Amino acid sequence: MEELRISEYDYPLTDERIAKYPLPQRDHSKLLVYRDGQIAEDRFYNVGDYIAPNSLLVYNNTRVIPARLVFHKDSGARIEVFCLEPLAPRDYQLALSSTNGCTWKCMIGNLKKWKSGALTNGELHAERLSTSGNTHEVHFTWDNPNLSFAQLLEAQGELPIPPYLNRKTEESDKTTYQTVYSRIKGSVAAPTAGLHFTQKVLEDLRQRGIQTTELTLHVGAGTFQPVKTEDANKHTMHTEIISVPRQTIEDIKNNLGHIVAVGTTSMRTLESLYYIGLRIDKELAAFPCEDCRPEDYPWKDWEVDLHINQFEPYENDSYLHTDWALARILHYLDVTGQDTLHAETQIMIKPGYQFHVVNQLITNFHQPKSTLLLLVSAFVGDDWKQIYNYALSHDFRFLSYGDSSILTLNPNP
């Protein structure tokens, strides 16, 4: 694979450019508009002016959980345990609703002070089971069987705002660091492109005939992980769990050519759908049968691997029309009796990627030398430099609490 030099995806981002707090009215943020190599500027509350009436807007309904827990040892040492993702039960909702214990992959602050034994904070207990790299398997138990783990997090946890804000979480973040449509608990970072939306903006889109639908990708701490290798192809992408309702897949299939992704998490999920459909199509091809009915395929006896690997889009020589790929997923859901697709994605969208689903992207301004900036470059080509230079020279605010952009796919990036 040809070297992808991350140093070519750098720009000067000083601390004063980073928005430490959101605007008082979230839909009053600046909006950079990019189409066909041209840049314009507006306010986010007018975003509907730049979306065609027959479009489908797809947003991520995940909700940030207060995933940072603080424990104190008898010595007084402070130890932070940052819950990244559930391991047992693996399902987010099952883990959060558990009343008899659960195990999570965690990061631990001040680890050297936690050599052994359990930590206790009131009725919550934490036991470190194993270590893998810089993450740890931590088992949680608690004394009150009438409380769920989600309730304990709400009572004792802290909302984990991004580290580059260089400040502690404040009471206001509990509201401003959630999208107005967040409802499925599980993320440790907000899908920040959605922070600009208000109910008024959503109603304006509906009035314009722009449809909306939702999916779920629980954002992990890996979203903040910098690319540390000069060749970005040697960077290891984090895996994230996605859930897409059948109705959303149908809506996407019926509106191909007019799909607007709200944020990079929605885009990564939407583009992963194509490769999931391709996986299922290959499984179907293993059982050729001209007159087979759906029930003739032994789906329930199969373990279909629905994990999309990091470089799968660049190593796959198969092709399927996007409409057919989505139809394969719907067929799979029908036969398995599911109403929601559950899968995992590690997809890395970088320059050279061929987009199959998304036509427009609403997104914030991302960190230099990040996988998110690579994704933007894949979408608009080298024009990302023009876009970011404009934002820098026109006082746009950067990163999670910063301003927004709406980008239209450059067919020849």
C-alpha positions as CSV (number, residue, x, y, z in Angstrom):
1,M,0.0,0.0,0.0
2,E,1.5,3.4,-1.0
3,E,2.7,5.5,1.8
4,L,0.3,8.1,3.2
5,R,2.4,10.8,4.9
6,I,0.5,12.2,7.8
7,S,2.8,15.3,7.8
8,E,1.0,16.4,4.7
9,Y,-2.2,16.7,6.7
10,D,-1.1,19.3,9.1
11,Y,-2.0,22.9,9.7
12,P,-1.3,25.5,12.5
13,L,-3.9,25.1,15.2
14,T,-3.1,27.3,18.2
15,D,-4.9,27.0,21.5
16,E,-6.9,30.2,21.1
17,R,-8.5,28.7,18.0
18,I,-10.0,25.9,20.0
19,A,-13.5,26.6,21.3
20,K,-13.4,25.9,25.0
21,Y,-17.2,26.5,25.4
22,P,-20.1,26.4,22.9
23,L,-22.0,29.5,21.8
24,P,-25.0,30.4,24.0
25,Q,-27.2,29.4,21.1
26,R,-25.9,26.3,19.5
27,D,-27.4,26.9,16.0
28,H,-25.8,30.4,15.8
29,S,-22.3,28.9,15.0
30,K,-20.6,29.8,11.8
31,L,-21.2,27.5,8.8
32,L,-18.7,27.0,6.1
33,V,-20.3,25.9,2.8
34,Y,-18.2,24.0,0.3
35,R,-19.4,22.8,-3.2
36,D,-17.6,22.4,-6.5
37,G,-14.4,24.0,-5.1
38,Q,-16.2,27.1,-4.0
39,I,-16.5,28.3,-0.4
40,A,-19.2,30.5,1.2
41,E,-20.0,31.4,4.8
42,D,-23.3,31.5,6.7
43,R,-24.8,30.6,10.1
44,F,-25.8,27.0,11.0
45,Y,-29.5,27.9,11.4
46,N,-29.6,28.3,7.6
47,V,-28.1,24.8,6.9
48,G,-31.3,23.8,5.2
49,D,-30.5,26.3,2.4
50,Y,-27.7,24.0,1.3
51,I,-29.5,20.7,1.3
52,A,-31.8,19.6,-1.5
53,P,-35.4,19.1,-0.5
54,N,-35.4,15.4,-1.5
55,S,-32.4,14.6,0.7
56,L,-32.2,12.2,3.7
57,L,-30.3,13.5,6.7
58,V,-28.7,10.7,8.8
59,Y,-27.6,11.5,12.4
60,N,-26.1,9.5,15.2
61,N,-28.4,9.2,18.2
62,T,-25.8,8.0,20.7
63,R,-25.7,9.7,24.1
64,V,-22.5,10.4,26.1
65,I,-22.3,8.6,29.4
66,P,-20.5,9.9,32.6
67,A,-17.8,7.3,32.0
68,R,-15.1,8.7,34.2
69,L,-15.1,7.3,37.8
70,V,-12.9,8.4,40.6
71,F,-11.8,6.1,43.4
72,H,-9.6,6.9,46.4
73,K,-7.3,4.3,48.1
74,D,-6.9,4.3,51.9
75,S,-3.6,6.1,51.4
76,G,-5.5,9.0,49.8
77,A,-4.2,8.2,46.3
78,R,-6.7,9.3,43.6
79,I,-7.3,6.8,40.8
80,E,-9.5,7.5,37.7
81,V,-11.2,4.7,35.9
82,F,-12.4,5.6,32.4
83,C,-15.0,3.2,31.0
84,L,-14.4,2.8,27.2
85,E,-16.7,-0.1,26.2
86,P,-18.4,-3.1,27.8
87,L,-16.9,-6.5,27.6
88,A,-19.4,-8.6,29.6
89,P,-22.1,-8.3,28.7
90,R,-20.8,-7.1,25.3
91,D,-24.0,-5.2,24.5
92,Y,-24.1,-1.6,25.7
93,Q,-27.7,-1.6,26.9
94,L,-27.3,-4.9,28.7
95,A,-24.2,-3.8,30.5
96,L,-25.7,-0.4,31.4
97,S,-28.9,-2.0,32.7
98,S,-27.1,-4.7,34.6
99,T,-27.9,-4.9,38.3
100,N,-25.4,-7.7,39.3
101,G,-22.1,-6.6,37.9
102,C,-20.4,-6.0,34.5
103,T,-17.0,-5.9,33.0
104,W,-15.6,-3.0,30.9
105,K,-12.5,-2.1,29.0
106,C,-11.0,0.9,30.8
107,M,-8.2,3.3,30.8
108,I,-6.8,4.0,34.3
109,G,-5.2,7.2,35.6
110,N,-2.5,6.9,38.3
111,L,-2.3,3.2,37.6
112,K,1.0,2.9,39.5
113,K,-1.0,3.4,42.8
114,W,-3.3,0.5,42.0
115,K,-1.1,-2.5,42.2
116,S,-3.7,-5.0,43.4
117,G,-7.0,-5.4,45.3
118,A,-10.4,-3.8,44.8
119,L,-11.2,-0.1,44.8
120,T,-14.4,1.1,46.5
121,N,-16.3,4.3,46.1
122,G,-19.4,4.1,48.4
123,E,-21.2,1.0,47.2
124,L,-19.4,0.7,43.9
125,H,-16.4,-1.7,43.7
126,A,-13.8,-2.1,40.9
127,E,-11.5,-5.0,40.4
128,R,-8.8,-5.0,37.7
129,L,-8.7,-8.4,35.9
130,S,-6.2,-8.0,33.1
131,T,-4.1,-5.6,31.1
132,S,-3.7,-5.3,27.3
133,G,-1.5,-2.4,26.1
134,N,-2.8,0.8,27.7
135,T,-6.2,-0.6,28.5
136,H,-7.5,-2.8,31.3
137,E,-10.3,-5.2,32.0
138,V,-12.2,-4.0,35.0
139,H,-15.0,-5.8,36.7
140,F,-17.6,-3.7,38.6
141,T,-19.9,-4.8,41.4
142,W,-22.1,-2.9,43.8
143,D,-24.1,-3.5,46.9
144,N,-27.6,-2.4,45.9
145,P,-29.3,-4.8,43.5
146,N,-32.0,-2.2,42.9
147,L,-29.5,0.0,41.0
148,S,-28.3,-0.5,37.5
149,F,-24.8,0.4,36.3
150,A,-26.2,3.3,34.4
151,Q,-27.7,4.7,37.5
152,L,-24.4,4.3,39.4
153,L,-22.6,6.1,36.6
154,E,-25.1,9.0,36.7
155,A,-24.6,9.3,40.4
156,Q,-20.9,8.9,40.6
157,G,-19.4,9.4,37.1
158,E,-18.2,12.4,35.4
159,L,-18.9,13.4,31.8
160,P,-15.6,13.0,29.8
161,I,-15.2,16.2,27.8
162,P,-12.3,16.1,25.2
163,P,-8.8,16.4,26.7
164,Y,-7.8,19.3,24.3
165,L,-10.3,21.6,26.1
166,N,-7.8,21.6,29.0
167,R,-10.4,22.2,31.6
168,K,-12.5,20.2,34.0
169,T,-16.1,19.2,33.2
170,E,-18.6,21.8,34.3
171,E,-22.3,21.5,35.1
172,S,-23.2,23.1,31.8
173,D,-21.4,20.4,29.8
174,K,-24.0,17.9,30.9
175,T,-26.4,19.6,28.5
176,T,-24.1,21.3,25.9
177,Y,-22.0,18.2,25.3
178,Q,-25.1,16.2,24.2
179,T,-27.0,16.5,20.9
180,V,-30.7,17.4,21.2
181,Y,-31.6,14.0,19.7
182,S,-29.3,11.9,21.8
183,R,-31.1,9.0,23.4
184,I,-29.1,5.7,23.2
185,K,-26.5,5.7,26.0
186,G,-23.0,4.4,25.3
187,S,-20.5,7.0,24.0
188,V,-17.6,8.4,25.8
189,A,-17.3,11.3,23.3
190,A,-20.1,13.3,21.6
191,P,-20.8,13.1,17.9
192,T,-19.9,16.8,17.8
193,A,-21.3,17.7,14.3
194,G,-24.7,17.2,15.8
195,L,-24.2,19.7,18.6
196,H,-25.2,22.5,16.3
197,F,-28.7,21.2,15.8
198,T,-31.7,22.6,17.7
199,Q,-35.4,21.5,17.5
200,K,-36.0,24.6,15.5
201,V,-33.4,23.6,12.9
202,L,-34.8,20.1,12.7
203,E,-38.3,21.5,12.2
204,D,-37.1,23.8,9.5
205,L,-35.6,20.8,7.7
206,R,-38.9,19.0,7.9
207,Q,-40.8,22.0,6.5
208,R,-38.4,22.0,3.6
209,G,-39.2,18.3,2.8
210,I,-35.8,17.1,4.0
211,Q,-36.2,13.7,5.7
212,T,-34.3,12.6,8.8
213,T,-33.4,9.2,10.1
214,E,-31.0,7.8,12.8
215,L,-28.4,5.2,13.5
216,T,-26.2,4.5,16.5
217,L,-22.4,4.4,16.7
218,H,-21.0,4.6,20.2
219,V,-18.0,6.9,20.0
220,G,-15.0,5.6,21.8
221,A,-11.9,7.4,23.2
222,G,-10.1,6.3,20.0
223,T,-11.6,9.2,18.2
224,F,-9.0,11.4,20.1
225,Q,-6.1,9.1,19.3
226,P,-3.5,10.9,17.2
227,V,-1.8,9.4,14.2
228,K,1.7,8.8,15.6
229,T,3.3,7.1,12.6
230,E,4.5,9.1,9.6
231,D,2.9,6.6,7.3
232,A,-0.8,6.9,8.3
233,N,-1.4,3.4,6.9
234,K,0.5,2.0,9.9
235,H,-2.0,3.7,12.3
236,T,-4.4,1.2,14.0
237,M,-8.0,2.4,13.8
238,H,-10.2,1.7,16.8
239,T,-13.2,-0.6,16.5
240,E,-16.7,0.8,17.2
241,I,-20.0,-1.0,17.5
242,I,-22.8,0.2,15.2
243,S,-26.6,-0.4,15.2
244,V,-28.8,0.5,12.2
245,P,-32.5,-0.1,12.3
246,R,-34.1,-1.8,9.3
247,Q,-36.2,1.3,8.6
248,T,-33.1,3.5,8.4
249,I,-31.5,1.1,5.8
250,E,-34.7,1.2,3.8
251,D,-34.8,5.0,3.9
252,I,-31.1,5.1,2.8
253,K,-31.8,2.7,-0.1
254,N,-34.8,4.7,-1.2
255,N,-32.8,8.0,-1.2
256,L,-29.4,7.0,-2.7
257,G,-27.8,10.0,-4.3
258,H,-29.2,12.4,-1.7
259,I,-27.7,11.2,1.6
260,V,-26.4,13.7,4.1
261,A,-24.3,12.4,7.0
262,V,-24.2,14.4,10.2
263,G,-20.7,13.9,11.4
264,T,-17.8,11.5,10.7
265,T,-19.4,8.8,12.9
266,S,-22.5,8.7,10.8
267,M,-20.4,8.7,7.6
268,R,-18.2,5.8,8.9
269,T,-21.4,3.8,9.7
270,L,-23.1,4.6,6.4
271,E,-20.0,3.7,4.3
272,S,-19.6,0.5,6.4
273,L,-23.0,-0.6,5.3
274,Y,-21.8,-1.1,1.7
275,Y,-19.1,-3.5,2.8
276,I,-21.4,-5.3,5.2
277,G,-23.8,-5.9,2.2
278,L,-20.8,-7.1,0.2
279,R,-19.9,-9.6,3.0
280,I,-23.5,-10.9,3.0
281,D,-23.5,-11.1,-0.8
282,K,-20.4,-13.3,-0.7
283,E,-22.1,-15.6,1.8
284,L,-25.1,-15.9,-0.4
285,A,-22.9,-16.8,-3.4
286,A,-21.6,-19.8,-1.4
287,F,-25.1,-21.3,-1.8
288,P,-26.0,-20.8,-5.4
289,C,-29.6,-21.7,-6.0
290,E,-31.8,-20.2,-8.7
291,D,-35.2,-20.9,-7.1
292,C,-34.2,-20.7,-3.4
293,R,-36.5,-18.9,-1.0
294,P,-35.1,-16.8,1.8
295,E,-35.9,-19.5,4.3
296,D,-33.9,-22.0,2.3
297,Y,-30.6,-20.4,3.2
298,P,-29.1,-21.7,6.5
299,W,-28.5,-18.2,8.0
300,K,-29.4,-19.3,11.5
301,D,-26.7,-21.9,11.4
302,W,-24.0,-19.4,10.2
303,E,-21.7,-17.1,12.1
304,V,-21.6,-14.2,9.6
305,D,-18.6,-12.0,10.3
306,L,-20.0,-8.5,10.3
307,H,-16.8,-6.8,11.4
308,I,-15.4,-4.4,8.7
309,N,-11.7,-4.3,8.9
310,Q,-9.6,-1.1,8.6
311,F,-8.3,-1.5,5.1
312,E,-11.1,-3.7,3.7
313,P,-12.3,-1.0,1.2
314,Y,-8.8,-0.9,-0.4
315,E,-8.1,-4.6,-0.5
316,N,-11.5,-5.7,-1.8
317,D,-11.7,-6.4,-5.5
318,S,-15.4,-7.1,-5.6
319,Y,-18.1,-4.6,-6.6
320,L,-21.8,-4.5,-6.0
321,H,-24.2,-1.6,-6.7
322,T,-25.0,0.2,-3.5
323,D,-28.7,-0.5,-4.0
324,W,-28.0,-4.2,-4.1
325,A,-25.6,-4.1,-1.1
326,L,-28.3,-2.6,1.0
327,A,-30.9,-5.1,-0.3
328,R,-28.6,-7.9,0.8
329,I,-28.6,-6.5,4.4
330,L,-32.4,-6.2,4.4
331,H,-32.7,-9.8,3.1
332,Y,-30.3,-10.9,5.9
333,L,-32.4,-9.1,8.5
334,D,-35.6,-10.7,7.2
335,V,-34.2,-14.3,7.3
336,T,-32.6,-13.9,10.7
337,G,-35.7,-12.2,12.1
338,Q,-34.0,-9.0,13.2
339,D,-35.2,-5.5,13.0
340,T,-31.8,-3.9,13.6
341,L,-28.4,-4.6,12.1
342,H,-25.7,-5.0,14.7
343,A,-22.1,-4.9,13.5
344,E,-18.6,-3.6,14.1
345,T,-16.5,-1.3,12.0
346,Q,-12.8,-0.4,12.0
347,I,-13.1,1.3,8.6
348,M,-10.5,3.9,7.8
349,I,-11.6,6.4,5.2
350,K,-8.6,8.1,3.7
351,P,-7.6,9.7,0.4
352,G,-8.3,7.2,-2.4
353,Y,-11.5,5.9,-0.8
354,Q,-14.5,5.5,-3.1
355,F,-17.7,6.7,-1.5
356,H,-20.7,4.5,-2.0
357,V,-23.4,6.1,0.2
358,V,-22.8,9.6,1.4
359,N,-23.1,12.7,-0.8
360,Q,-22.9,15.5,1.7
361,L,-21.2,15.8,5.1
362,I,-21.9,18.1,8.0
363,T,-18.8,18.2,10.2
364,N,-16.7,20.4,12.6
365,F,-13.1,21.3,12.1
366,H,-10.8,18.6,13.1
367,Q,-7.3,18.2,14.7
368,P,-4.2,18.4,12.5
369,K,-2.7,15.0,11.5
370,S,-5.9,13.1,12.5
371,T,-7.8,10.3,10.9
372,L,-10.8,12.6,10.8
373,L,-8.9,15.1,8.7
374,L,-7.9,12.2,6.4
375,L,-11.6,11.4,6.1
376,V,-12.4,15.0,5.1
377,S,-9.6,14.9,2.5
378,A,-11.0,11.7,1.0
379,F,-14.3,13.6,0.6
380,V,-13.1,16.9,-0.9
381,G,-9.6,16.1,-2.1
382,D,-6.8,18.6,-1.7
383,D,-9.4,21.3,-1.3
384,W,-9.3,20.5,2.4
385,K,-6.4,22.9,2.6
386,Q,-8.4,25.7,1.0
387,I,-11.3,25.0,3.4
388,Y,-9.1,25.0,6.5
389,N,-7.1,28.1,5.4
390,Y,-10.4,29.9,4.9
391,A,-11.6,28.8,8.4
392,L,-8.3,30.0,9.9
393,S,-8.4,33.3,8.2
394,H,-12.1,34.0,8.9
395,D,-12.0,33.4,12.7
396,F,-13.8,30.0,12.7
397,R,-13.8,28.2,16.0
398,F,-12.3,24.7,15.9
399,L,-12.9,21.2,17.4
400,S,-15.8,19.8,19.4
401,Y,-17.4,23.1,20.6
402,G,-16.4,25.0,17.5
403,D,-18.1,26.0,14.2
404,S,-19.5,23.7,11.5
405,S,-19.2,23.0,7.8
406,I,-21.3,21.4,5.1
407,L,-19.3,19.7,2.4
408,T,-20.5,18.3,-0.9
409,L,-18.7,15.3,-2.2
410,N,-16.0,16.2,-4.7
411,P,-16.4,13.5,-7.4
412,N,-12.7,13.8,-8.4
413,P,-10.8,14.3,-5.1
